[in-house]
Amino acid sequence: MMARCIQLDMECAALCYSAAQLMSLGSSKAEEICRICAELCDECGTECGKHQNQHCQECAEICHRCAEECRRMAGVAS
């Protein structure tokens, strides 16, 4: 039941870490990665939001905030 949630959590964490590394390196691909990161963070937040336990609800909120920040970094309007 939580397999998709856990998978998205791991993917989201890996991509967020990679995006942060690329931004710190001044990569020409950072904006593109941030756009993809925003999509994945929103997907993860939506999935986590389906589960009523406190951990998943907190994760959903944080993922959606992260998606907003990624969009801001990528210069994409919300």
C-alpha positions in Angstrom: 0.0 0.0 0.0 2.9 2.4 0.8 5.3 1.1 -1.9 4.6 3.9 -4.3 5.0 6.5 -1.5 8.3 5.0 -0.4 9.6 4.8 -4.0 8.7 8.4 -4.7 10.3 9.5 -1.4 13.6 7.9 -2.4 13.5 9.3 -5.9 12.6 12.8 -4.7 15.4 12.8 -2.1 17.9 11.7 -4.7 16.8 14.3 -7.3 16.7 17.1 -4.7 20.3 16.3 -3.7 21.4 16.2 -7.3 19.7 19.5 -8.1 21.4 21.1 -5.1 24.8 19.8 -6.2 24.3 21.0 -9.8 23.2 24.5 -8.6 26.3 24.7 -6.4 28.4 23.9 -9.4 26.8 26.5 -11.5 25.7 23.9 -14.0 24.0 25.0 -17.2 21.5 22.2 -16.6 20.5 23.4 -13.2 17.3 25.1 -14.3 16.2 22.1 -16.3 16.9 19.8 -13.4 14.9 22.1 -11.1 11.9 21.9 -13.4 12.0 18.1 -13.3 12.6 18.2 -9.5 9.5 20.4 -9.0 7.4 17.8 -11.0 8.7 14.9 -8.9 8.3 16.8 -5.6 4.7 17.6 -6.5 4.0 14.0 -7.4 5.6 12.8 -4.2 3.7 15.3 -2.1 0.4 14.2 -3.7 1.1 10.6 -3.1 2.2 11.2 0.5 -0.9 13.3 1.1 -3.1 10.2 0.4 -1.9 8.6 3.7 -3.3 9.8 6.9 -0.3 9.2 9.2 1.5 12.3 10.6 4.8 11.4 8.8 3.2 11.3 5.4 1.2 14.5 6.0 4.4 16.3 7.0 6.2 14.9 4.0 3.5 16.0 1.6 3.7 19.6 2.9 7.4 19.7 2.6 7.4 18.2 -0.9 4.9 20.8 -2.1 7.0 23.6 -0.6 10.1 22.1 -2.2 8.3 22.0 -5.6 7.5 25.7 -5.2 11.1 26.5 -4.5 12.3 24.4 -7.4 10.0 26.2 -9.7 11.3 29.5 -8.4 14.9 28.4 -9.0 14.0 27.3 -12.5 12.2 30.6 -13.2 8.9 28.9 -13.7 5.6 30.5 -12.5 3.5 28.5 -10.1 
